[in-house]
Amino acid sequence: MKNSKEKHISLDSFINKALYDKKKGYYSKKDPFGKSGDFITSPNISIMFSEMLAIWCIAFWENLGRPKKINLVELGGGNGEMIYRMIKVFEKFNKFNESCNFYMHEKSSLLKNIQKKKLFSYKIKWINSLNEIKNGPNIFLANEFFDSLPIKQFIKKKNKWFEKKIESSHPQNYKFIDTITNIKKLEKKIGINLSANQKIIEFSPLSYKYLNTISKKINIFKGGLLILDYGYFEKKMKNTLQSVYKHKFNNIFHNLGNADITYSINFYLIKNIVNKLKLKVAGLTTQGEFLTRLGILQRAEILAKNLVFSKKSDIYYRLNRLINDRQMGKIFKVMFVTTKKNRFKLGFKN
Ligand SMILES: C[S@@+](CC[C@H](N)C(=O)[O-])C[C@H]1O[C@@H](n2cnc3c(N)ncnc32)[C@H](O)[C@@H]1O
């Protein structure tokens, strides 16, 4: 029998609290990008990463017919390093720079403050909602954004679908509980048969909400969304939820507020969702291939020229971390979402 004090919390609410609670959440308490921080993202490995994205954005703007105004929106800006380095490139391309309205969409107040300090000399608008973006073509950039959004998990047992929830009889005393669910209801809402040939489903209602809003804007005003994230292409979904504390895997219920909780993006599902939302996936590849096609090797050569050996090796060491298959080159994927008619392919196979 259920104890009257027991509470069932959905997994996405639980993750949301653990990561973004205003006082105790992981992203609210300390800067995870700092020196003693838990993780290091691509823009913080090498400026070359952001330089390549900047060039990609300028080329896409040209493909869109050099619109007089374009919104460049970064989703989840972390410590602001990526947009900072990108603007440094844009400053060399006057026409593009003048056409750009820069937006940052950041949930964590702590990170927002760090971003504002770093970017104080640039004209950037911080927005709480994507509805604050001016009408016009948009480029949405999402580096490791979607993998930080809370998910739900559903599992199939004896031909029935259950939602994984969390039971807490006392605070600090959590365990998973499977509750029977009507998966068809969710499938009807999003218009996708999520459960076909699956034993587990990972679905982020918040990611869906973002994709829905972004798709509407792109359908109306043109532009695109570039997603760079940790994830996989296969149809079959896996249990990828993980908690990392001090660089080690951690029980999801331990070190709450001090551990990062993430999951791997199923790019096949994202593709299905954006197709349903009347957009297309114009490109899908690995981070290594994407950056290489954009010319990161040539850029490294230019930067390394005339440098002393130690500095040269540092550039190549960082390059290797970004593009090597055994580092971030393969496990990180890049997906480009745009309108059905658009033919832009830079960074992807023709
Ligand atoms: C893993 S970090 C990546 C940061 C940055 N893009 C980078 O590559 O360094 C995820 C970022 O997304 C932000 N974030 C997560 N959920 C968000 C939401 N719902 N709205 C806005 N920002 C969010 C986090 O606060 C953080 O800045």
The ligand as a Gaussian input file, in Angstrom:
#p B3LYP/6-31G(d) Opt

LIG

0 1
 C       25.954000      22.217000     -20.990000
 S       25.740000      23.932000     -20.926000
 C       26.368000      24.423000     -22.497000
 C       26.828000      25.837000     -22.510000
 C       27.403000      26.413000     -23.806000
 N       26.514000      26.292000     -24.923000
 C       28.754000      25.838000     -24.146000
 O       28.854000      25.097000     -25.110000
 O       29.713000      26.112000     -23.432000
 C       24.004000      24.154000     -21.043000
 C       23.544000      25.593000     -21.015000
 O       22.148000      25.661000     -21.259000
 C       21.529000      26.478000     -20.246000
 N       20.123000      26.058000     -20.142000
 C       19.652000      24.863000     -19.796000
 N       18.299000      24.844000     -19.814000
 C       17.919000      26.044000     -20.264000
 C       16.646000      26.628000     -20.569000
 N       15.517000      25.972000     -20.393000
 N       16.632000      27.883000     -21.029000
 C       17.783000      28.573000     -21.232000
 N       19.009000      28.074000     -20.950000
 C       19.084000      26.836000     -20.473000
 C       22.400000      26.203000     -19.041000
 O       22.208000      27.095000     -17.996000
 C       23.772000      26.295000     -19.687000
 O       24.152000      27.608000     -19.945000

